[in-house]
Amino acid sequence: MGHHITVATCSLNQWALDFQGNYERILASIVIAKERGATLRVGPELEIPGYGCLDHFLEGDTILHSWEILARLLTSDVTNDILCDVGMPVVHKNVNYNCRVVIYNRKVLLIRPKMWLANDGNYRELRYFTPWKKHRQTEQFWLPRMIKTITGQTTVPFGDAVVSTYDTCVGIELCEELFTPASPHIDMGLDGVEIFTNSSGSHHELRKLYTRVDLIKEATEKLGGIYLYANQQGCDGDRLYYDGCAMIAVNGKIIAQGSQFSLNDVEVVTATIDIEDVRAYRKRSSRSQQAAESPKYERIEVPTALSTESLTGYEHVGPEKPYEIRYHLPEEEIALGPACWLWDYLRRSRTQGYFVPLSGGIDSCATSVIVYSMCRLVAQAAANGDKQVIADARRIAGEPDDSSYIPSDPREFCKRIFHTCYMGTENSSIETRKRAKDLSEAIGSYHIDLNMDLIVSAVRNLFGLVTGIKPQFKVHGGSNAENLALQNIQARLRMVLAYMFAQLMPFVRGRAGGLLVLGSANVDESLRGYLTKYDCSSADVNPIGAISKTDLKKFIRYAQTAFDLPILESFLDAVPTAELEPITETYVQSDEADMGMTYEELSIYGRLRKVEHLGPYSVYMKLVREWGDRLSPMQIAEKVKLFFFEHARNRHKMTTLTPSYHAESYSPDDNRFDLRPFLYPSRFPFQFAKIDETAAKLPDRSVNPGPEKAKVE
């Protein structure tokens, strides 16, 4: 007969420093795993304190409380008779390590520290932890007294080892170790490890799941074995959304997959696998040759078997069925990821809803539709009987004691918790005002329509009274400085009004509390600096701050059908405009004209600058190859110089950028992700001179090149 093992991996919606809540979610996942017959359970990275503790990992309290939670797990009957792999920080010889702690029947079997740390992009693990460099070596770790009292142990192995049961062998990887070229699973697999666990804190980015799935499949495709991938899920207190999607792979094939976006706090994925399938898969001669000379790992022996010899239920274990991996389109990811993040942010901030200045343009439209998507997810979860979602929704909607209230209608729930406001001026058009009103009616938001000309005029008149000069728009004979100042004061006054309405609208509606103001500046505008400092781009959080205009349009097109919102067609057809200048017969303000570049071009500049690590000259040389068939070398030079000039002179705006949902790898977010100066030599004299020199030497291979419009003034 075969040797069938039921294994469990999970996605948990942990919250940084929420030790009690994190403990309850860990315990719930173990209960579910055992109910399904699992004998091995693996959880996300640093699941006890939460992955996003950041500098709190340097505090002794975080370490102390993590041990206290582990003590609770060890004394709970729930953890009996199941091998549990849990994550927490551990201090060994006065050094902080990111660790997995393997426990079984009130014993600590092994503490396995992370060997390769994530230290780029959003991650700064080397700031808090030190990698374990003694590969295939262990030392003795002296357990805290609270643990010693429970387990009767004084020391346990600490280091790079594997866990051996009567019937198989289990090895551990942590998140980044899967992404490294020489991943530990290779050497462990050659030394006979058959089951690999990977505990991750992997955040969502658009289109990232493909990479993750490919790596998980590849881990056992050549090597053979069972791979359990666990991940954090939800917003744990920062800009990142961890997208779950726990998976189980066997011999290079995904056989089980959890949801990528969910409001569930606990999600457990299980599978029953015949370990003999792994052994048969490994019969290749070349693999055996390498395994025979592979260095050995220390084995921590556990007096138990993960498989069962009982024939009960054996007849129900059928052949492995083909499994189709579920991927979301990027526009679906935008509909789901930021919506889940907003729900976590709302319920954990203990506020009463969201407020959006709805302009009638596509960016604030996208932000509003994402909130509506959140309301749809809440309604779906409530319909499925999710008690946590229902309880949170009742509290947020002002019905904490009404046991009859169920947020079953997304538009009705939206009316309770989402407030939109059109802040018009004399420069606003009838079309944008109507689009804002129609969208609010379609999604159900509580909408306000106002004119703010009196406030704008008051500020303008005050300036004139103090200085003797009343600023004029350019179309009325004013200077560029006057024109820009008059635009900016409108934008900044909208921010002031937004916060006033956000504070008082619950009061107006007879409720306590306040609202969170949502920003709606997209990643391309932030990259270019095409926003007013402290205008409506300044908010509490921004769900679209790292999403490109191109992807936002795809999302709106998707939501038009998926959410049955025909009104969205009018937003797609509208020309992007700030509406901060007077509209005349010959002039209507256009965002792309003002920027001097298209949104598509901005996405390209952003990826080259951030993802491919190219400076101005290298960006130019790259684009000469890619754009040279339609633009001359001099035209491309002017475009590149204009981008870097505008990016550099507006970089200071990133220091005040609203915390944004992280979705795109070229985000210019200065808060965590894009650590660069904010005071640049904006004309880059040396770099721009080299671009000009090169452009003058290169042949013009463009076909019918147009006029050179983009100039750095």
N, C-alpha and C positions, 0 to 999 in steps of 0.2 A: 504494500500500500504506500501512498504518498505521505508526506509529512506536511499537513496543512497548518499554517500559522495565520492568525488574524491579527493584523497590525492597524494602528490608528495614528493619524496625524491630524493637526487641527489648525484653524485660524481663530485667533482670539482678539477681541476688540479691547486691548489693554490701554491703560491711561497712565502716563508718567506720574509716579508717586502715589497712585491710588492703590495702596497696598491691600486694603481690605477688598475692594472691588476686584483687583487682579487675582487675589487668592480665591475668591468665589468663582470666578470664571475658569481658573485652572482646575479647581475641584469639579466643577460641572462638566468639563471636558473629559476628565478621568471617569466620572460616573457614566457618561454616554459611551465611552470606549469600552468599559467593562460590560455594559448592558449588551453591546454588540459582540461580545466574546473576545475582545482584543486582549492580548497578553503583553503588548508593547505599545506605549503611548509617547509621542514626541510633541513638544509645544514650540512656540515661536522663540526667537532670540530675546534674551533678557526679559522674559515674560513676568517675572516676579515684581521688579520695580517699574517695568515699562521701558521700552527701548529709548524713548525720547527724553530721558532725564538730563542729558547734556552735562553741564558743569555740576549738577547734583551728584553725579557719579564720583566726584572728588570729595563728597561729604561723608563723614563717618556714619551719619544717621542712615544714609541710603544702604550702606553695607549692613548695618545692624538690623534694620527692619527687614531686609531680604532674608537674613538668617532666621529671624523670628517667624516669617511666613513659611520658610522651609521647615521649621520645627513643627508648625501646625500641620503641614502636609505629611510629615513623617508620623505624627501621632494619630492621623485620621485613618479610620478603617477603610476608607475609600481607596487608599493607595496600597492596600494589601493585595498580594497575588497578581500584581501587574508591574512590569518593568517600566518605570517612568523616567523620562529624560526632560528635566526642567532647567530653565535658564536664569542666571543671576550674576551679579558682580561678586568677585571673591578677592580678598587681599591675602597674598602669600608672600611671606618674607618682606612685608612693607611695600609690595608692588601690586597695583590694581590689575586684575585680569577679568576679561569677559568670558564667562564660563558656562558650561553645561554640567549639571549635577545629576548623576544617575543614582536613583534610589530604588530599593526593593525591600518590602517587608520590614520597614522601620530600620533599615540600614542604608548608609551612604556607601555606594560601591566605588565610585570614581568621580573625581572632579577634573573635567577636561577643559583646559583653557584654549581660547581662540589663538590660532597661530598666524593667520594672515588677516590684518585689519583693514577695513574700508576707510580710506582717508582722502577721498576726493569728492568733487561734486557737493552733495548735501551732507557728506559724512566726515566727521572729525574724530574717529575713534582713537587715534594716537594721542589726542588731547587728554583722554580720560583713562585709557588702558595701554598696557604694554603687551606686545605679542610674545607668545611662548616659543622660544627658539630652540629648545632642547627636544628635537624631534625624536620620536620613539623612546623617550626617556620619561621616567616619573620620579617624583620625590615624595616624601611623606609630609602630609599636611596635617597640622594639629587642629582638630575640630574645636569650635567654641564650646564652652561648658554647657550651654543650653542644649546643644546637639548631643554632646557626650552623655548627658543625663538620659536622653531618649534612646540612643542607639547602643550605649555601652562601649562605643569605640573611642579610642584616644586619637588615632591617626587614620588617614585614608590615603590611597594613591592620588597624586596630583600631577597631571601631565598628559602626555600623548600615549594613550593605551587604548585597547579595545576590550569589549565585554563578551565573555564566552559563557554560553549556557550549555546544557547537556546536548542540545541538538543543532545549534548554530552559533554564529559569531556576529556581533553588532559593532559597527564603527560609527564615529561621530564626525560630522562636518558642521561648520558654522558659516552660514550666509556667504561671505566674500570668498571663502575657501573653494566654493564651487566655481567661482568666476576666474580663479587664478589658472595660469597655464599648467602648473604642476600641482593639481588638486590632490589632497590627501587620499581621496577614495581610490586612486590608482594603486598606490602602494598597499593600502589596506586590503583591497580586493585581491591583489596578487598574493597576499599572506593569508588568504582564506576567509576574509570577512565577507559575509553573504548579505547582510542587511546594513544599509547606510541611512543614517538620519541626518537631515539638514534643517537647522533651526535658523530662520531668517527674520530680518526686519527690512524687507525689500519694499521700497515705495513705488507708487504708481507713476508711470510716465506713459504718454500716448505711445502705443505700438511696442511697449517694452515686453509684454508677455511672450511674444514670439522668441525673444532671446532667452528668456528664462526657461521656457519649455524645451527649446533646443538643447540647452546645457544639461537639463535634467535627463532628457532622453539619451544624450551622448555619454553621460556618466556611466551608464550600464550597457550601452549598445556594444562596445568592444569588450568590456570587462565582464558583463553578466552581473546579476545581483538584483536586489530589491532596494529601491530608493524612496525614502519618505521625506517629503518636503513640507515643512510647516512654516507659516508666515503670520506676522502681525496683520491685523485688519483694523481699519478705521483711522480716525484722527486722534493721536494720543497726546495732543497738546501743542502741536507746531504746524508748520506749513504743509507737511507731507501727509498724504493719505496712503496708508498701507493697504494694498488691495487683495490680501488674502490669497485665494486660489491655491489652497493646499492640494498637493498631488501625491500620487503613488505611481511609481514606474517599476516595471519588471523587464529585465533584459532588453532595454532600449525602447519599450513601449509604455505610454501612459495608459494605466488601466482604471484610474479613479481620479476625479478632479472636483474640488469644491468651487463655490461661487467666487467670482472675482470681485463683485461689488454687492454688498449685502448690508442690511441693517441689523443682522443677527450679531449678538455679542459673542456667541460661542457657536462654532461650526466644526464638526468632527467628520473626517473622511476615513472610512475603513475599507479594508479589502482582505479577503481570505486567499492565501497564496500557497501553492505547493512548493516547498523549498527544493524539492527534487528537480523542478524546472530550471532552477539556477544551476544546479550541479550538472545537469545534462547540457546546458548551454555552454558550460565552461570546459567542455571536453576537447576543444581545439588544441592541437599539438603545440602551436607557437605560444599560446597563452600558458600552457603547462610548462614549457621551457623557461619562460620568464618567471613564473611563480616558483619554480624549483630553486632559483637562486635569489629570490627576493629576501631582503632583510626582515627579521621577525619583529613583531610588536609584542610588548608585554600584554598578557591576557589576564583580565580580572575575572575570576571564575565565580559564577552564580549557580547555586545548587537548585536549578529549576530548568524546565524545558518550556520553550515558547509554543511548541506544537502539542497536540493532544493525541493520545493513542486510542481515545474513545472513537467508536464508529458511529456514535449518535450524530445524526445530521449529515453523515458522510455522503449519503445518497443525494443530498441536495446541492452538493458542490459540483457544479457543471463545468464544462470546458470554458476556457477563456474566450470571451466574445470580443469582436472588434470594437474599439472605443474611439469615438470621434472627439477630438479636443475642441472645446468651445472657445472661440475667439470673438471679441467684440470689434466691430468697426470703430475707427477713431471717433466718429460722431456719436456712437453709442457710449464710448468711454467718457466723452464729455458730458453726456446726459446723466451718467451714473456716478462716476468718480466724484466730481465736485458736489453733486447732490448728497451723496453719503457723507462727505466731509462736512458740508454745511449742517447736516442733521446732528452729527456728533458735536460740532462747535456750538450749535444752538442749545442742545440739551445740557451740555456740560458747562456752559457759561451762565446758566440759570437766568437767561433773559427771556423776553416774551415774544420775540419774533425779529423780523428783518425789515429794513427800510431801504428803498432804492429810489434815487432821483431818476425817473424814467424819461429820457429825452426824446424818444421817438426814433433813435438811431439803433444800429444793430448791436452795439456793445451792451448798452443797458438792457436791450431786448434779450440778449443771450443770458445775461445775469438773471433776469426775471424768469426766463423759461427754465433755467437750472433750478431756481427756487420752486417753481411749479413741479419740476421733475422730482424734487425732494418730497413735496406733498403727495405726489403719486406713489412714491415708494412707501411713505408712511401709511397711506390708505391700504396699499397692498399688504403690508406687514400686519396691519390691524385686522384686515379681513382674514388673514391666516392665523389669527389668535395670538400674535406676539405680545405677551403681557408687558414686557419692558417698554416696547414702543407705545402701547396704549397708555401706560402710566405716564410716560414722558410727554406724550401728546396732550393728555388731559391737563397736566400741570402747566405746559406752555400756553395752551389755549384758554387758560383761566377757569378750568373745570376740574380741579384736583379731587374734589369730593363727589363728583357726579359719576357714579358707577355705570350710568346708562349711556354716557357719551362715548361713542366710538368714532374716530376720525375716518369714516368710510368713504367720504366724498372728497376728492382732492381739492376741488374748487371751494367747497365749504370750509375746509381746513385752511386753505390759502387765505380766505377772507379774514380768518381769525388771526393769523400770525404774520401775514405779509402785507406791507404798506408801500404803495408806490406814489410818486408825486411828480407831476409835470410842472417845472419851474420856468414859465415862459417869460420872454421879454419882447420888446418891440421888434427885435431881430428874429424872433421865432416865426416859423411858418405855420399856416393852418394845417398843412399835411402832417407835420411831426406831432402837433398837438392831437390830431385825430388818431394817428397811429398809436400813440401812447394810451389814449383812452380806450381804443378798441382792444388793444392787447390786455389791458387791465381787466376789461370785461370778460375776455376769453379765458383768462386763467383764474379769475375770481379775486384778485387782490383788492384791498381797500384803497381806493384811489382818490387823490386830491389833485385838483387842477387850479393853478394860481398864476398870477402875473406879479413879477417882482420889479417892475419898472420904477415904482416909487422909491424902493430901497436903492437901486442903482443911481437914480437921479439924485437922491439925497447925498450919496457919497461923492458923486461928480460935482454937485453944487458946493459941498463942503470944501473940496479941493480948490475950486475956483475962488471961494470966499477967502481962503487962507493965502493962496498964492497970487491971486489976480488973474490966473489963466484957467479957463475952462476947457479941458481937453476935448478934441473933436475926432471923429472917425476919419479915416483916410479919404473916404468917398465924399466927405464934407470939407476937405481941405486940410485935415490934420496931418501931423507928421507920423512916421513909422512908430516912434516912441509913444505918442498919444494913442494911436490905433491899437497897439499891443496892450497898453495899460487899461484901456476901456474893455478890451476882450477879457483880460485877466480878472478884473474886478467883478464882472458878471459870474465868471466861473467860481471865484473864491466865495462870493456871497451865497452861491448855491450850496457850498459845503457848510457854511454857517447855518443856513436855514435847514439843511438836512439833519444836522445834529439837534437843532431845536425841536423839529417835528418828531425825530426819533425818541427824544426824551419824553415828550408830552402826549403823543398820540394814544398810548395806553391809558393815560389819565383822562383824556377826552372821551375815550370809549368806556370809561368806568372801570378800568382795571389798574392794577399796580404794576410797577416795574418799568423797564425801558426796552428799546429796540436796538439791535446792532445795525449800523450803517454799512451797506455793501458798496464796494468800489466796482468800477466797470471799465478800467483801462486795460487793453489787451497787451500782450507781450511785445508786439512790434512797436506800438506807440511808446512804451516804456523804453525800449531799446533805442529808439530815435530821439527820445526826450520830448515827443510831441504831446505834451500835457502841461497844464498849469500847476505849479507847485501849490499845494494846499487848496486844490479845487475838489471836484467830486472824485478825483483819483485818490484823494486822501479819505480813508474810511477805516472801519474796524477790521474788515477782512475783504479780500477780493477773490472771488471764485474763478475769474477768467484772466488773472494777471500773468499767467504763464501759458496762455493759449493764443495761437496766432490768429490773425483776422481770417486767413484762408480756412483754417479748421473751424472757426466759429461760424462761418457761412455754411460749411458742410453740416454742422450741427443744427443750424436753424432749418436748413432744407430737410434734414432727417426728422426734426421735431414737428415740422409742419404736417407730416403724414402720421408719424408714430403717435403724436399726442393730439391729433385731430385739431390743429390750430391753423385754419386757412389764412388768418390775418398775417401770418409770418411771411407770406409771399410779398407783401408790400414793403417789408423791411429789406428783403433781398434785392428788390428793384431800386431802392432808394440810393442816391449818391451820398456817401459818408460826408457829413458836414457838422462842424461845431456850432453853427448858427450864432456866432458871437459878433458878426459884423452885419451892417444893414444890407438887405437884399435890394438890388436895383435891377433895372431892365437889362443891364449888361454885365452884372456881376452876382454870382452866387458862390459863397465860400465853399471850397472843396478841400477835404483833408489831404488827399494825395497831391493836389496841386500845391498846397501850403507846405507839405513836407519835402517836395522836390524829388520824391521817389515813391514807388508803388509798394503796397503791402507785401506782394510776392517777392520783390527785391529785398525788403527788410528781413524776411525769413531767411533768405540766402545769406545776407551779411551776418545775421545773428549766428547761424550754424558755423560759418567759416571762422568767425571771431572766437566763439566759445567752445564749440565741440571739436573743431579741427585745430584750435590753438594757433590761428594765423594772425599776424600783424598786418598793418596796412599794405606793405609791399607784397607780402605773400598772397593776400586777398586779391590784389590787383593781378598778379601773375596767374592765379587760378582762374579768374574771371575772363582774362584775355583768351584763355583756351576755350572756355565754355560759351562766352558771348561774342567771340571774335567774328562769327559768321554774320552777325547782324549789326554790330556796333564797331566803330573804329577804335584803335588803341587809345586815342586821345579822349573819345567819348567815355570809354570805360574808366579811364583815369579820373575824369571829372566826377563821375558817379561815385567811385570809391572814396575819393577825397571828400566829397560832400557828406557821405555817410559818416566817416570817421570824425570829421569836423563837428557835425551835429551831435553825434554820440558823445564826443569828448566834452563839448561845452555844456551839455545837459546832464552829464554824469552825476552832478551833485544832487539831482532830483531823486536818484536811487536811494540816497540816505534817508529819505522820508517816504519811500515807497510803501504803500499799504501791504501788510503781510498777505501773500497770495498763495492760493492753491498751486502746488508745484505740478506742472503737467508737461513742460517742454524743456528739453536739454539745453536750450540756448537762452534760458531766462537770464535777464540782467539784474536780478534781485540782489542788492548789496547786503541785505540783512543776514543771509546765511550762505548763499549759493555762489555768487559772483564776486569773489574777494579781489577787487582791483581798486586803484586809486580813484578818487572822485575829483581831483584837480589835475587835469592833463595839460600838456602843451598842445592846445586844441588844434593848431594848424600843423602839428607834426612836421616842422620845417625840414628835418633831415630825411624823414621817410617820404614826404610828398615830393621833395626834390628828386629822389631816386625814382619814384614812379614816373614823374615827368620826363626824366632823362631816358628811362626805358621806353616809354610810350613814343618818344620821338624817333627811336631807332627801329621799332617794330613795324613790319609791313601791315598795311590796311587790307584785310581780307574780307571785310564786311560787304554785303550786297546792299546797294542803295542806302548808305548810311544817312540817317536823319540829322537834323541840326543838333548841335551840342547845347542842351538846355541846362544841364546841371552844372552850375559853377559855384565854387566856394567864394563867397563875397568877403 
